[in-house]
């Protein structure tokens, strides 16, 4: 049993519509990504300009210093006391 011509035409039309929609959506996503990159770049330049105008300096994280001193008190977890439950 063959599919009627009208149904084949409808199926072809729907396939083309979905393909076109996917292409348009891809183009829109690309445009949005480009726009977001442009905005981010603008914001970074504006922030840098504001920082320079206000005389602020960009601060970076310092390497955390390791603690070399032991605490002045002992705890059970360090094994300084015998286990009272033995």
Secondary structure, DSSP 8 states (H G I E B T S, - for coil): ----HHHHHHHHHHHHHHHHHHHHHHHHHHHHHHHHHHHHHHHHHHHHHHHHHHT-------------S--SS--GGGT-S--TT-
